[in-house]
Amino acid sequence: MEYNTIHVEASRSYDIHIGRGILNEIGSLIRPIVGDCRLAILTDSNVDELYGERLSGLFDAAGYAADKFVVPAGEESKCADNLLEFLNFLADCKLTRSDAVVAFGGGVVGDMAGLSAALYLRGVKYIQIPTTLLAAVDSSVGGKTAIDIPAGKNLVGAFYQPSLVCCDTALMDSLAPEVYRDGCAEVIKYGAILDKELFDALAQMPFDREKVVTRCVEIKRDVVQKDEFDNGLRGLLNFGHTFGHAIEKMSNFAVSHGSAVAKGMVVAARMAPLCGLQDVTGEIVALLQQYGFDLTCGYGADELYDAILSDKKRRGGNITVVLPKAIGNCVLVTLTVGELYTKLKEVLG
Ligand SMILES: NC(=O)c1ccc[n+]([C@@H]2O[C@H](COP(=O)([O-])OP(=O)(O)OC[C@H]3O[C@@H](n4cnc5c(N)ncnc54)[C@H](O)[C@@H]3O)[C@@H](O)[C@H]2O)c1
């Protein structure tokens, strides 16, 4: 079958294969990477119900013994208890250093499977099989792995690259519309930060999924290759996220990640002219509205400021925000927390 392959050169080099129906090839795709080995699948209850048997059947037909661990669907599962339980499960399955973990699901299982693979025996290989649009374009690529702890989301993690990513875009047909739309916020983000052509193409709905996922992954790959460990450029991928995370947190996660990022991109766009940059708010708002996002921030400057101060990306008295200079060209702007407050007041009143 035809599919797209993107190669990543990082601390571990790997391929990302993207195609409709590519899951059927999983056995032959992983063999050159992991050889004959034992596999441990981490998945969630929704994905397991929809596709669990199919994946197990495919591994079985390819001659792989694969054990499976299922967590309840939802962000709450990305926790220390489940991480530890899964690590114990790997030990019970007698996984060795030459065996591999398989993440089969969205960003929740992808992040936790990746961290488990980094920790178990001080590192075993892992394969990402993303099943949400967000996981396909973002979390399955680039090696950021994590769990949440009570003090905050993604506060415990490691940089640990997968050995292969196999992205079957047909699996996304079954996504709930709001989950699919969350992924669209990230797709729009890629266009806004680095690719005007992609941004413009997204006005044509529905977009060509293979083409768009491939382009987003290329963009992320290019950024990750230049700044794998998040010391600068990779921060660009956080467009909308500093404000978005604050909104998400203040809503007690009632506002979904994608919706919060959409609102956050608008706050950033409105802040740009206050920092001497072009005002592209109109274009960003128009595209996000086309995708059905409610863009009202819902919080005042004081509330947002307090939540941003506890952002893990803050460094001392400074915070770096991503602001658009033009569509397809975002820049990192470092503000003192005082400057941020003043500008937030201007944007949100
Ligand atoms: N590591 C990174 O670089 C990175 C980047 C962005 C986000 N993240 C993390 O990703 C997580 C969010 O990921 P997500 O949005 O994929 O959430 P998720 O994994 O919770 O999936 C969202 C929902 O979709 C369901 N689902 C998954 N695939 C499905 C399918 N094919 N059909 C039907 N339902 C399906 C899941 O069961 C879940 O209910 C967060 O924890 C976030 O912190 C990580």
The ligand as a Tripos MOL2 file, in Angstrom:
@<TRIPOS>MOLECULE
LIG
   44    48     1     0     0
SMALL
NO_CHARGES

@<TRIPOS>ATOM
      1 N1          3.8830   14.4560   24.3430 N.am      1 LIG1
      2 C1          3.5300   15.5350   23.7070 C.2       1 LIG1
      3 O1          4.3230   16.1530   22.9920 O.2       1 LIG1
      4 C2          2.1130   16.0030   23.8110 C.ar      1 LIG1
      5 C3          1.6430   16.9850   22.9620 C.ar      1 LIG1
      6 C4          0.3080   17.3610   23.0480 C.ar      1 LIG1
      7 C5         -0.5310   16.7510   23.9770 C.ar      1 LIG1
      8 N2         -0.0260   15.7970   24.7960 N.ar      1 LIG1
      9 C6         -0.8950   15.0940   25.7640 C.3       1 LIG1
     10 O2         -1.8740   14.3940   25.0230 O.3       1 LIG1
     11 C7         -3.0330   14.2070   25.8320 C.3       1 LIG1
     12 C8         -4.2500   14.5300   25.0110 C.3       1 LIG1
     13 O3         -4.2980   13.6470   23.9210 O.3       1 LIG1
     14 P1         -5.6680   13.2830   23.1930 P.3       1 LIG1
     15 O4         -6.3940   14.5280   22.8720 O.co2     1 LIG1
     16 O5         -5.3350   12.3100   22.1510 O.co2     1 LIG1
     17 O6         -6.4930   12.6550   24.3990 O.3       1 LIG1
     18 P2         -6.9010   11.1520   24.7830 P.3       1 LIG1
     19 O7         -5.7850   10.2320   24.6460 O.co2     1 LIG1
     20 O8         -7.5630   11.2530   26.1100 O.co2     1 LIG1
     21 O9         -8.0080   10.7990   23.6780 O.3       1 LIG1
     22 C9         -9.1930   11.5590   23.6400 C.3       1 LIG1
     23 C10       -10.4190   10.6610   23.6520 C.3       1 LIG1
     24 O10       -10.5350   10.0100   22.3860 O.3       1 LIG1
     25 C11       -10.7130    8.5990   22.5720 C.3       1 LIG1
     26 N3        -10.1640    7.9440   21.3860 N.ar      1 LIG1
     27 C12        -8.8630    7.8050   21.0690 C.ar      1 LIG1
     28 N4         -8.7570    7.2930   19.8260 N.ar      1 LIG1
     29 C13       -10.0110    7.0770   19.3710 C.ar      1 LIG1
     30 C14       -10.5550    6.6110   18.1480 C.ar      1 LIG1
     31 N5         -9.7510    6.2850   17.1360 N.pl3     1 LIG1
     32 N6        -11.8870    6.5510   18.0200 N.ar      1 LIG1
     33 C15       -12.7010    6.9460   19.0400 C.ar      1 LIG1
     34 N7        -12.2660    7.4240   20.2150 N.ar      1 LIG1
     35 C16       -10.9170    7.4950   20.3690 C.ar      1 LIG1
     36 C17       -10.0260    8.2990   23.8710 C.3       1 LIG1
     37 O11       -10.4920    7.1270   24.4440 O.3       1 LIG1
     38 C18       -10.3680    9.5550   24.6870 C.3       1 LIG1
     39 O12       -11.6430    9.3970   25.2560 O.3       1 LIG1
     40 C19        -2.8550   15.1050   27.0540 C.3       1 LIG1
     41 O13        -2.5160   14.3120   28.1450 O.3       1 LIG1
     42 C20        -1.6770   15.9910   26.6720 C.3       1 LIG1
     43 O14        -0.9240   16.3920   27.7960 O.3       1 LIG1
     44 C21         1.2630   15.4060   24.7290 C.ar      1 LIG1
@<TRIPOS>BOND
     1     1     2 1
     2     2     3 2
     3     2     4 1
     4     4     5 ar
     5     4    44 ar
     6     5     6 ar
     7     6     7 ar
     8     7     8 ar
     9     8     9 1
    10     8    44 ar
    11     9    10 1
    12     9    42 1
    13    10    11 1
    14    11    12 1
    15    11    40 1
    16    12    13 1
    17    13    14 1
    18    14    15 2
    19    14    16 1
    20    14    17 1
    21    17    18 1
    22    18    19 2
    23    18    20 1
    24    18    21 1
    25    21    22 1
    26    22    23 1
    27    23    24 1
    28    23    38 1
    29    24    25 1
    30    25    26 1
    31    25    36 1
    32    26    27 ar
    33    26    35 ar
    34    27    28 ar
    35    28    29 ar
    36    29    30 ar
    37    29    35 ar
    38    30    31 1
    39    30    32 ar
    40    32    33 ar
    41    33    34 ar
    42    34    35 ar
    43    36    37 1
    44    36    38 1
    45    38    39 1
    46    40    41 1
    47    40    42 1
    48    42    43 1
@<TRIPOS>SUBSTRUCTURE
     1 LIG1         1 GROUP 0 **** ****
